[in-house]
Amino acid sequence: MRTVFTSSSNDSSLTSTSSPSQASWSNWDGRQRFTPAAFERPRNHAELRAALQRAAHAGRCVRVAGAGHSFTALVPTDGTLISLERMNQVLGVDLTTGLVRVQAGITIHDLNAALDANGLAMENLGDIDKQSIAGATATGTHGTGEKLRNLSSQLRAVELMLADGSVVTVDADNDPDAWRAARVSLGALGVVTAVTIQTVPAFRLYAEDGPMPLDEALEQLDELVAANDHFEMYWFPYAQDALLRRNRRTGEAPTARGAVSSYFEDIVLVNYGLGAFSRLGRRFPALIPRLNRTVTRVAGSSRRIDVSHRIFVSPRLVRFTEMEYAIPRKHATSAIGAIREAVHARRLPVSFPIEVRFVAGDDAFLSPAGGRETCYIAVHMFDRMDYEPYFRVVEQIMNGFEGRPHWGKRHFQTAETLQPRYPDWQRFQAVRARLDPEGRFTNAELDRVLGPVAS
Ligand SMILES: Cc1cc2nc3c(=O)[nH]c(=O)nc-3n(C[C@H](O)[C@H](O)[C@H](O)COP(=O)(O)OP(=O)(O)OC[C@H]3O[C@@H](n4cnc5c(N)ncnc54)[C@H](O)[C@@H]3O)c2cc1C
Protein backbone atom coordinates (compact mmCIF):
# COMPACT_ATOMS: atom_id res chain seq x y z
CA MET A 1 0.00 0.00 0.00
CA ARG A 2 1.29 3.46 -0.83
CA THR A 3 0.78 6.24 1.66
CA VAL A 4 1.56 9.85 0.88
CA PHE A 5 2.84 11.79 3.86
CA THR A 6 1.97 15.40 3.31
CA SER A 7 0.62 18.06 5.60
CA SER A 8 -1.16 21.29 4.82
CA SER A 9 1.89 23.29 5.80
CA ASN A 10 4.43 21.21 3.90
CA ASP A 11 4.05 20.58 0.23
CA SER A 12 7.21 18.64 -0.47
CA SER A 13 6.18 15.02 -0.63
CA LEU A 14 7.23 11.83 1.09
CA THR A 15 5.80 8.65 -0.31
CA SER A 16 6.04 5.48 1.72
CA THR A 17 6.58 2.44 -0.48
CA SER A 18 6.36 -0.80 1.49
CA SER A 19 7.09 0.11 5.11
CA PRO A 20 7.11 3.43 6.94
CA SER A 21 10.90 3.28 7.10
CA GLN A 22 11.15 3.38 3.29
CA ALA A 23 10.07 6.43 1.37
CA SER A 24 10.64 8.29 -1.82
CA TRP A 25 11.02 12.02 -1.40
CA SER A 26 10.74 15.04 -3.67
CA ASN A 27 11.23 18.73 -3.08
CA TRP A 28 8.85 21.60 -3.86
CA ASP A 29 9.73 22.04 -7.54
CA GLY A 30 9.88 18.26 -8.07
CA ARG A 31 13.36 18.44 -9.60
CA GLN A 32 15.04 16.69 -6.63
CA ARG A 33 13.78 13.13 -6.11
CA PHE A 34 15.33 10.18 -4.33
CA THR A 35 14.68 7.10 -2.20
CA PRO A 36 16.78 6.92 0.97
CA ALA A 37 17.88 3.59 2.43
CA ALA A 38 15.87 4.43 5.56
CA PHE A 39 13.38 7.13 6.49
CA GLU A 40 12.92 8.13 10.13
CA ARG A 41 10.33 10.43 11.72
CA PRO A 42 11.27 10.65 15.40
CA ARG A 43 8.91 12.17 17.96
CA ASN A 44 11.49 12.96 20.62
CA HIS A 45 15.19 12.92 21.50
CA ALA A 46 15.16 9.23 22.40
CA GLU A 47 13.69 8.21 19.03
CA LEU A 48 16.07 10.52 17.20
CA ARG A 49 19.04 9.08 19.10
CA ALA A 50 17.89 5.55 18.21
CA ALA A 51 17.57 6.56 14.54
CA LEU A 52 21.12 7.94 14.56
CA GLN A 53 22.36 4.71 16.18
CA ARG A 54 20.65 2.62 13.49
CA ALA A 55 22.31 4.77 10.82
CA ALA A 56 25.71 4.40 12.50
CA HIS A 57 25.39 0.62 12.79
CA ALA A 58 24.50 0.38 9.11
CA GLY A 59 27.39 2.72 8.22
CA ARG A 60 25.01 5.21 6.63
CA CYS A 61 25.27 8.96 6.21
CA VAL A 62 22.36 11.05 7.51
CA ARG A 63 20.51 14.00 6.07
CA VAL A 64 17.66 15.91 7.66
CA ALA A 65 14.78 17.19 5.55
CA GLY A 66 12.98 20.36 6.50
CA ALA A 67 9.94 21.17 4.39
CA GLY A 68 11.68 20.42 1.08
CA HIS A 69 11.64 24.01 -0.17
CA SER A 70 15.26 24.11 -1.27
CA PHE A 71 15.92 23.85 -4.98
CA THR A 72 19.42 22.45 -4.48
CA ALA A 73 20.23 18.82 -3.62
CA LEU A 74 20.94 19.54 0.06
CA VAL A 75 18.56 16.83 1.27
CA PRO A 76 18.96 13.84 -1.11
CA THR A 77 20.84 10.90 0.37
CA ASP A 78 21.22 7.18 -0.23
CA GLY A 79 21.67 6.83 3.53
CA THR A 80 19.19 7.75 6.28
CA LEU A 81 16.72 10.58 5.82
CA ILE A 82 15.30 12.12 8.98
CA SER A 83 12.27 14.39 9.15
CA LEU A 84 11.51 16.36 12.32
CA GLU A 85 7.94 17.12 11.22
CA ARG A 86 6.75 15.42 14.44
CA MET A 87 9.09 17.54 16.57
CA ASN A 88 7.22 20.75 15.90
CA GLN A 89 6.09 22.12 19.26
CA VAL A 90 6.51 25.48 20.94
CA LEU A 91 8.56 24.71 24.06
CA GLY A 92 8.42 28.05 25.85
CA VAL A 93 7.45 31.71 25.44
CA ASP A 94 9.00 34.41 27.63
CA LEU A 95 6.84 37.49 27.23
CA THR A 96 9.28 39.67 29.18
CA THR A 97 12.26 39.08 26.90
CA GLY A 98 10.46 37.96 23.73
CA LEU A 99 12.57 34.79 23.66
CA VAL A 100 10.67 31.84 22.23
CA ARG A 101 11.98 28.28 22.22
CA VAL A 102 10.62 25.87 19.61
CA GLN A 103 11.35 22.42 18.31
CA ALA A 104 13.25 22.56 15.04
CA GLY A 105 10.54 20.95 12.89
CA ILE A 106 7.93 23.67 13.42
CA THR A 107 6.95 25.41 10.21
CA ILE A 108 7.17 29.18 9.96
CA HIS A 109 3.41 29.14 9.35
CA ASP A 110 2.73 27.44 12.69
CA LEU A 111 5.36 29.56 14.39
CA ASN A 112 3.70 32.76 13.14
CA ALA A 113 0.34 31.58 14.48
CA ALA A 114 1.82 30.78 17.90
CA LEU A 115 3.64 34.13 18.05
CA ASP A 116 0.52 36.01 16.97
CA ALA A 117 -1.45 34.39 19.78
CA ASN A 118 1.11 35.78 22.22
CA GLY A 119 1.29 39.27 20.73
CA LEU A 120 4.72 38.56 19.20
CA ALA A 121 6.20 38.33 15.71
CA MET A 122 9.36 37.56 13.76
CA GLU A 123 11.04 40.90 12.97
CA ASN A 124 11.32 39.91 9.31
CA LEU A 125 10.28 37.02 7.06
CA GLY A 126 10.80 35.75 3.54
CA ASP A 127 7.93 35.56 1.09
CA ILE A 128 6.54 32.12 2.06
CA ASP A 129 5.89 30.41 5.40
CA LYS A 130 6.04 26.74 4.40
CA GLN A 131 9.63 26.13 5.53
CA SER A 132 10.60 24.61 8.86
CA ILE A 133 12.49 27.00 11.12
CA ALA A 134 15.60 24.77 11.06
CA GLY A 135 15.50 24.36 7.28
CA ALA A 136 14.97 28.07 6.64
CA THR A 137 17.80 29.21 8.89
CA ALA A 138 20.18 26.46 7.69
CA THR A 139 20.40 28.03 4.21
CA GLY A 140 20.40 31.69 5.26
CA THR A 141 16.79 32.35 4.23
CA HIS A 142 16.08 36.07 4.26
CA GLY A 143 13.43 38.69 3.65
CA THR A 144 14.09 42.30 2.75
CA GLY A 145 14.94 45.43 4.76
CA GLU A 146 18.23 47.32 4.81
CA LYS A 147 18.38 47.37 8.61
CA LEU A 148 17.37 43.73 9.04
CA ARG A 149 19.48 40.60 8.81
CA ASN A 150 18.50 37.14 7.62
CA LEU A 151 16.22 34.84 9.67
CA SER A 152 19.11 32.97 11.28
CA SER A 153 20.17 36.23 12.94
CA GLN A 154 16.94 36.11 14.92
CA LEU A 155 18.17 32.93 16.67
CA ARG A 156 19.69 33.17 20.14
CA ALA A 157 20.53 29.50 20.77
CA VAL A 158 20.70 26.32 18.68
CA GLU A 159 20.35 22.82 20.17
CA LEU A 160 21.94 20.03 18.11
CA MET A 161 22.05 16.28 18.41
CA LEU A 162 25.39 15.04 17.10
CA ALA A 163 26.05 11.74 15.34
CA ASP A 164 26.89 9.97 18.64
CA GLY A 165 23.51 10.99 20.14
CA SER A 166 24.93 13.65 22.46
CA VAL A 167 23.08 16.96 22.69
CA VAL A 168 24.82 20.34 22.67
CA THR A 169 23.31 23.79 22.90
CA VAL A 170 25.38 26.56 21.36
CA ASP A 171 24.98 30.28 21.83
CA ALA A 172 27.10 33.40 21.36
CA ASP A 173 28.75 33.05 24.80
CA ASN A 174 29.38 29.35 25.38
CA ASP A 175 30.98 28.52 21.99
CA PRO A 176 31.29 31.58 19.73
CA ASP A 177 32.66 29.72 16.69
CA ALA A 178 30.10 26.90 16.84
CA TRP A 179 27.44 29.59 17.25
CA ARG A 180 28.52 31.37 14.09
CA ALA A 181 28.65 28.04 12.26
CA ALA A 182 25.38 26.56 13.53
CA ARG A 183 23.07 29.36 12.40
CA VAL A 184 23.68 28.78 8.69
CA SER A 185 24.91 25.18 8.74
CA LEU A 186 23.45 23.48 5.63
CA GLY A 187 22.68 20.62 8.02
CA ALA A 188 26.38 19.76 8.03
CA LEU A 189 26.97 19.75 11.79
CA GLY A 190 24.25 17.54 13.27
CA VAL A 191 20.49 17.45 13.69
CA VAL A 192 19.13 20.78 14.95
CA THR A 193 16.50 19.76 17.48
CA ALA A 194 15.42 23.11 18.95
CA VAL A 195 16.12 26.82 18.58
CA THR A 196 15.55 29.91 20.70
CA ILE A 197 14.31 32.89 18.73
CA GLN A 198 14.40 36.57 19.64
CA THR A 199 10.96 37.78 18.64
CA VAL A 200 9.58 41.34 18.67
CA PRO A 201 6.17 42.71 19.71
CA ALA A 202 3.58 42.05 16.99
CA PHE A 203 3.37 44.87 14.43
CA ARG A 204 1.39 45.90 11.38
CA LEU A 205 2.63 46.90 7.96
CA TYR A 206 1.34 49.38 5.43
CA ALA A 207 1.96 47.69 2.08
CA GLU A 208 2.07 49.70 -1.11
CA ASP A 209 2.53 47.86 -4.41
CA GLY A 210 2.83 49.64 -7.72
CA PRO A 211 4.84 50.15 -10.91
CA MET A 212 7.70 52.58 -11.61
CA PRO A 213 9.95 52.76 -14.69
CA LEU A 214 12.96 50.55 -13.95
CA ASP A 215 15.47 53.30 -14.83
CA GLU A 216 13.75 55.72 -12.47
CA ALA A 217 13.69 53.09 -9.69
CA LEU A 218 17.40 52.40 -10.19
CA GLU A 219 18.20 56.12 -10.00
CA GLN A 220 16.32 56.39 -6.71
CA LEU A 221 17.28 52.98 -5.36
CA ASP A 222 19.04 54.18 -2.20
CA GLU A 223 16.16 56.51 -1.31
CA LEU A 224 13.54 53.82 -1.93
CA VAL A 225 15.42 51.29 0.18
CA ALA A 226 15.96 53.80 3.00
CA ALA A 227 12.38 55.12 3.00
CA ASN A 228 10.79 51.70 3.51
CA ASP A 229 11.31 49.17 6.29
CA HIS A 230 11.04 46.43 3.67
CA PHE A 231 11.66 47.37 0.05
CA GLU A 232 11.48 44.88 -2.77
CA MET A 233 11.42 45.16 -6.54
CA TYR A 234 10.18 42.73 -9.18
CA TRP A 235 10.96 43.27 -12.79
CA PHE A 236 10.06 41.26 -15.89
CA PRO A 237 13.21 41.67 -17.98
CA TYR A 238 11.51 42.73 -21.23
CA ALA A 239 9.28 45.31 -19.50
CA GLN A 240 10.11 49.01 -19.01
CA ASP A 241 8.46 49.18 -15.61
CA ALA A 242 9.45 47.47 -12.41
CA LEU A 243 6.89 46.52 -9.77
CA LEU A 244 7.78 47.97 -6.39
CA ARG A 245 6.68 46.55 -3.07
CA ARG A 246 7.04 49.10 -0.26
CA ASN A 247 6.22 47.95 3.27
CA ARG A 248 6.37 50.32 6.22
CA ARG A 249 5.50 49.77 9.86
CA THR A 250 2.31 51.51 10.90
CA GLY A 251 0.16 51.98 13.97
CA GLU A 252 -2.98 52.30 11.83
CA ALA A 253 -5.80 49.75 11.91
CA PRO A 254 -5.83 46.93 9.33
CA THR A 255 -7.76 47.64 6.15
CA ALA A 256 -10.75 45.41 5.58
CA ARG A 257 -9.84 43.03 2.80
CA GLY A 258 -12.65 40.70 1.96
CA ALA A 259 -12.04 37.04 1.27
CA VAL A 260 -13.18 37.57 -2.31
CA SER A 261 -10.83 40.46 -3.06
CA SER A 262 -7.84 38.79 -1.42
CA TYR A 263 -8.59 35.57 -3.31
CA PHE A 264 -8.73 37.59 -6.52
CA GLU A 265 -5.47 39.46 -5.87
CA ASP A 266 -3.36 36.68 -4.32
CA ILE A 267 -4.58 33.63 -6.15
CA VAL A 268 -6.14 34.75 -9.41
CA LEU A 269 -3.83 37.62 -10.35
CA VAL A 270 -0.56 36.65 -8.73
CA ASN A 271 -0.74 32.90 -9.21
CA TYR A 272 -3.18 31.86 -11.94
CA GLY A 273 -2.44 34.97 -14.01
CA LEU A 274 1.30 34.39 -13.86
CA GLY A 275 0.75 30.67 -14.48
CA ALA A 276 -1.33 31.31 -17.59
CA PHE A 277 1.17 33.81 -19.01
CA SER A 278 4.06 31.45 -18.24
CA ARG A 279 2.37 28.48 -19.94
CA LEU A 280 1.77 30.62 -23.00
CA GLY A 281 5.42 31.73 -22.98
CA ARG A 282 6.62 28.13 -22.64
CA ARG A 283 4.59 27.16 -25.69
CA PHE A 284 5.45 30.27 -27.74
CA PRO A 285 8.81 31.65 -26.48
CA ALA A 286 8.77 34.40 -29.12
CA LEU A 287 5.79 35.92 -27.31
CA ILE A 288 7.64 36.28 -24.01
CA PRO A 289 8.79 39.92 -24.40
CA ARG A 290 5.21 40.98 -25.15
CA LEU A 291 3.84 38.85 -22.29
CA ASN A 292 6.38 40.45 -19.92
CA ARG A 293 4.99 43.88 -20.76
CA THR A 294 1.36 42.78 -20.50
CA VAL A 295 1.75 41.10 -17.14
CA THR A 296 3.50 44.20 -15.78
CA ARG A 297 0.66 46.41 -17.04
CA VAL A 298 -2.11 44.28 -15.50
CA ALA A 299 -0.32 43.94 -12.15
CA GLY A 300 -1.65 47.38 -11.16
CA SER A 301 -1.33 49.04 -7.75
CA SER A 302 -2.66 48.21 -4.34
CA ARG A 303 -2.49 49.43 -0.74
CA ARG A 304 -3.34 47.60 2.43
CA ILE A 305 -2.55 47.35 6.11
CA ASP A 306 -2.32 44.03 7.91
CA VAL A 307 -0.46 42.04 10.55
CA SER A 308 3.19 41.71 9.49
CA HIS A 309 3.26 38.01 8.58
CA ARG A 310 0.16 38.32 6.37
CA ILE A 311 1.91 41.07 4.40
CA PHE A 312 5.27 39.29 4.14
CA VAL A 313 3.93 35.93 3.07
CA SER A 314 1.91 35.01 -0.01
CA PRO A 315 0.84 31.74 -1.64
CA ARG A 316 3.09 30.37 -4.40
CA LEU A 317 1.05 28.04 -6.59
CA VAL A 318 3.01 28.33 -9.82
CA ARG A 319 5.99 25.96 -9.87
CA PHE A 320 9.37 27.33 -10.88
CA THR A 321 13.03 26.84 -10.15
CA GLU A 322 15.28 29.58 -8.86
CA MET A 323 18.80 30.92 -8.47
CA GLU A 324 19.58 33.80 -6.10
CA TYR A 325 22.81 35.67 -5.49
CA ALA A 326 23.92 37.92 -2.64
CA ILE A 327 26.18 40.74 -3.82
CA PRO A 328 27.56 43.82 -2.04
CA ARG A 329 24.80 46.39 -2.15
CA LYS A 330 26.97 48.96 -3.95
CA HIS A 331 26.88 46.74 -7.07
CA ALA A 332 23.06 46.47 -7.25
CA THR A 333 22.44 48.89 -10.11
CA SER A 334 25.33 47.64 -12.26
CA ALA A 335 24.34 44.00 -11.74
CA ILE A 336 20.70 44.62 -12.70
CA GLY A 337 21.86 46.53 -15.78
CA ALA A 338 24.18 43.68 -16.77
CA ILE A 339 21.37 41.11 -16.45
CA ARG A 340 19.08 43.26 -18.59
CA GLU A 341 21.74 43.56 -21.27
CA ALA A 342 22.49 39.80 -21.25
CA VAL A 343 18.83 38.72 -21.39
CA HIS A 344 18.12 41.10 -24.27
CA ALA A 345 21.30 40.30 -26.19
CA ARG A 346 20.66 36.55 -26.02
CA ARG A 347 16.86 36.83 -26.31
CA LEU A 348 16.56 34.51 -23.30
CA PRO A 349 13.03 33.15 -22.76
CA VAL A 350 12.36 34.55 -19.28
CA SER A 351 8.70 34.69 -18.30
CA PHE A 352 9.29 35.19 -14.56
CA PRO A 353 10.31 38.41 -12.86
CA ILE A 354 13.74 39.16 -11.44
CA GLU A 355 13.42 39.85 -7.72
CA VAL A 356 15.61 42.36 -5.90
CA ARG A 357 15.87 42.59 -2.09
CA PHE A 358 18.16 44.17 0.48
CA VAL A 359 19.42 42.97 3.85
CA ALA A 360 21.94 44.03 6.47
CA GLY A 361 25.16 42.08 6.95
CA ASP A 362 25.45 39.43 9.69
CA ASP A 363 28.19 37.31 11.18
CA ALA A 364 27.24 33.66 10.49
CA PHE A 365 30.32 32.07 8.89
CA LEU A 366 28.41 30.80 5.83
CA SER A 367 25.79 33.52 5.54
CA PRO A 368 25.71 34.79 1.95
CA ALA A 369 25.11 38.24 3.48
CA GLY A 370 27.97 37.75 5.97
CA GLY A 371 29.93 40.90 6.74
CA ARG A 372 28.43 43.14 4.11
CA GLU A 373 25.39 45.24 3.27
CA THR A 374 23.73 43.02 0.72
CA CYS A 375 21.52 43.14 -2.34
CA TYR A 376 19.92 39.81 -3.24
CA ILE A 377 19.03 39.25 -6.90
CA ALA A 378 16.90 36.21 -7.74
CA VAL A 379 16.11 34.77 -11.16
CA HIS A 380 13.44 32.17 -11.83
CA MET A 381 12.52 29.75 -14.60
CA PHE A 382 9.05 28.33 -15.11
CA ASP A 383 8.31 24.66 -14.53
CA ARG A 384 9.64 22.28 -17.22
CA MET A 385 11.64 24.98 -19.01
CA ASP A 386 15.43 24.73 -19.33
CA TYR A 387 16.87 26.98 -16.64
CA GLU A 388 20.54 26.28 -17.26
CA PRO A 389 21.43 28.73 -20.08
CA TYR A 390 19.81 31.65 -18.22
CA PHE A 391 21.17 30.75 -14.79
CA ARG A 392 24.71 30.22 -16.12
CA VAL A 393 24.68 33.64 -17.76
CA VAL A 394 23.44 35.28 -14.56
CA GLU A 395 25.95 33.35 -12.45
CA GLN A 396 28.76 34.59 -14.67
CA ILE A 397 27.60 38.15 -14.04
CA MET A 398 27.33 37.54 -10.29
CA ASN A 399 30.85 36.09 -10.21
CA GLY A 400 32.05 39.48 -11.40
CA PHE A 401 30.28 41.20 -8.49
CA GLU A 402 31.65 39.06 -5.63
CA GLY A 403 28.41 37.05 -5.65
CA ARG A 404 27.62 34.35 -3.12
CA PRO A 405 24.77 31.97 -4.00
CA HIS A 406 21.78 31.30 -1.76
CA TRP A 407 22.52 27.80 -0.43
CA GLY A 408 18.97 26.60 -1.02
CA LYS A 409 18.75 27.87 -4.61
CA ARG A 410 20.39 26.62 -7.77
CA HIS A 411 23.99 27.46 -8.58
CA PHE A 412 26.96 25.80 -10.23
CA GLN A 413 29.67 26.66 -7.70
CA THR A 414 32.00 24.23 -5.92
CA ALA A 415 33.94 24.35 -2.65
CA GLU A 416 36.91 25.59 -4.66
CA THR A 417 35.08 28.59 -6.11
CA LEU A 418 33.15 29.32 -2.89
CA GLN A 419 35.96 29.22 -0.37
CA PRO A 420 37.61 32.51 -1.48
CA ARG A 421 34.23 34.26 -1.13
CA TYR A 422 33.87 33.42 2.58
CA PRO A 423 36.57 34.91 4.84
CA ASP A 424 35.64 32.52 7.69
CA TRP A 425 35.41 29.39 5.54
CA GLN A 426 38.16 27.57 7.48
CA ARG A 427 36.58 28.43 10.83
CA PHE A 428 33.34 26.83 9.64
CA GLN A 429 35.28 23.76 8.52
CA ALA A 430 37.02 23.55 11.90
CA VAL A 431 33.65 23.53 13.71
CA ARG A 432 32.35 20.95 11.22
CA ALA A 433 35.35 18.68 11.90
CA ARG A 434 34.86 19.11 15.66
CA LEU A 435 31.09 18.42 15.72
CA ASP A 436 30.90 15.83 12.93
CA PRO A 437 34.42 14.31 12.88
CA GLU A 438 33.35 11.22 10.92
CA GLY A 439 31.55 13.23 8.24
CA ARG A 440 28.25 11.50 8.97
CA PHE A 441 26.06 14.51 7.96
CA THR A 442 27.11 14.81 4.37
CA ASN A 443 25.88 13.94 0.87
CA ALA A 444 26.97 14.52 -2.72
CA GLU A 445 25.83 18.19 -2.69
CA LEU A 446 27.75 18.97 0.50
CA ASP A 447 30.82 17.21 -0.88
CA ARG A 448 30.51 19.51 -3.90
CA VAL A 449 29.88 22.83 -2.13
CA LEU A 450 31.76 22.31 1.16
CA GLY A 451 34.26 19.60 0.29
CA PRO A 452 35.14 16.72 2.62
CA VAL A 453 35.27 17.05 6.41
CA ALA A 454 38.82 18.02 7.40
CA SER A 455 40.70 15.25 9.20
C1 LIG B 1 8.28 29.05 -3.28
C2 LIG B 1 9.54 29.32 -2.52
C3 LIG B 1 9.76 30.58 -1.98
C4 LIG B 1 10.93 30.86 -1.26
N1 LIG B 1 11.11 32.11 -0.75
C5 LIG B 1 12.28 32.42 -0.13
C6 LIG B 1 12.52 33.72 0.40
O1 LIG B 1 11.65 34.60 0.37
N2 LIG B 1 13.73 33.98 0.93
C7 LIG B 1 14.73 33.04 0.96
O2 LIG B 1 15.83 33.35 1.43
N3 LIG B 1 14.53 31.79 0.53
C8 LIG B 1 13.32 31.46 -0.01
N4 LIG B 1 13.11 30.18 -0.45
C9 LIG B 1 14.15 29.16 -0.18
C10 LIG B 1 13.88 28.44 1.16
O3 LIG B 1 13.57 29.35 2.17
C11 LIG B 1 15.13 27.69 1.61
O4 LIG B 1 15.60 26.83 0.61
C12 LIG B 1 14.92 26.91 2.91
O5 LIG B 1 16.14 26.37 3.30
C13 LIG B 1 13.86 25.83 2.82
O6 LIG B 1 13.54 25.38 4.11
P1 LIG B 1 12.96 23.91 4.34
O7 LIG B 1 12.39 23.83 5.72
O8 LIG B 1 12.10 23.54 3.23
O9 LIG B 1 14.30 23.06 4.38
P2 LIG B 1 14.86 21.98 3.32
O10 LIG B 1 14.90 22.61 2.00
O11 LIG B 1 14.14 20.72 3.49
O12 LIG B 1 16.34 21.83 3.90
C14 LIG B 1 17.24 22.91 3.81
C15 LIG B 1 18.52 22.56 4.56
O13 LIG B 1 18.26 22.54 5.96
C16 LIG B 1 18.72 21.32 6.52
N5 LIG B 1 17.85 21.02 7.65
C17 LIG B 1 16.51 21.08 7.71
N6 LIG B 1 16.08 20.76 8.96
C18 LIG B 1 17.19 20.48 9.68
C19 LIG B 1 17.42 20.11 11.02
N7 LIG B 1 16.43 19.96 11.90
N8 LIG B 1 18.70 19.90 11.43
C20 LIG B 1 19.73 20.05 10.58
N9 LIG B 1 19.58 20.43 9.30
C21 LIG B 1 18.31 20.64 8.86
C22 LIG B 1 18.61 20.33 5.38
O14 LIG B 1 19.46 19.21 5.61
C23 LIG B 1 19.09 21.19 4.23
O15 LIG B 1 20.48 21.26 4.23
C24 LIG B 1 11.93 29.85 -1.12
C25 LIG B 1 11.72 28.58 -1.66
C26 LIG B 1 10.53 28.31 -2.35
C27 LIG B 1 10.31 26.93 -2.91
The ligand as a Gaussian input file, in Angstrom:
#p B3LYP/6-31G(d) Opt

LIG

0 1
 C        8.284000      29.051000      -3.277000
 C        9.544000      29.320000      -2.519000
 C        9.758000      30.584000      -1.976000
 C       10.932000      30.860000      -1.262000
 N       11.114000      32.109000      -0.748000
 C       12.284000      32.416000      -0.128000
 C       12.521000      33.721000       0.397000
 O       11.653000      34.597000       0.367000
 N       13.735000      33.976000       0.927000
 C       14.732000      33.043000       0.965000
 O       15.833000      33.346000       1.425000
 N       14.527000      31.788000       0.529000
 C       13.321000      31.456000      -0.005000
 N       13.107000      30.175000      -0.452000
 C       14.150000      29.158000      -0.185000
 C       13.881000      28.441000       1.157000
 O       13.569000      29.352000       2.173000
 C       15.130000      27.687000       1.607000
 O       15.596000      26.827000       0.612000
 C       14.918000      26.912000       2.906000
 O       16.140000      26.373000       3.303000
 C       13.856000      25.829000       2.817000
 O       13.544000      25.375000       4.113000
 P       12.960000      23.912000       4.336000
 O       12.388000      23.835000       5.718000
 O       12.099000      23.539000       3.226000
 O       14.303000      23.058000       4.378000
 P       14.855000      21.985000       3.320000
 O       14.902000      22.612000       1.997000
 O       14.138000      20.719000       3.486000
 O       16.344000      21.833000       3.897000
 C       17.241000      22.911000       3.808000
 C       18.516000      22.562000       4.558000
 O       18.258000      22.543000       5.962000
 C       18.718000      21.325000       6.516000
 N       17.853000      21.017000       7.648000
 C       16.512000      21.075000       7.712000
 N       16.081000      20.756000       8.955000
 C       17.195000      20.484000       9.682000
 C       17.421000      20.108000      11.024000
 N       16.429000      19.955000      11.897000
 N       18.705000      19.897000      11.434000
 C       19.730000      20.054000      10.579000
 N       19.579000      20.434000       9.295000
 C       18.312000      20.643000       8.858000
 C       18.610000      20.326000       5.383000
 O       19.460000      19.205000       5.608000
 C       19.092000      21.189000       4.226000
 O       20.483000      21.256000       4.232000
 C       11.933000      29.849000      -1.116000
 C       11.722000      28.576000      -1.657000
 C       10.533000      28.306000      -2.346000
 C       10.314000      26.933000      -2.914000

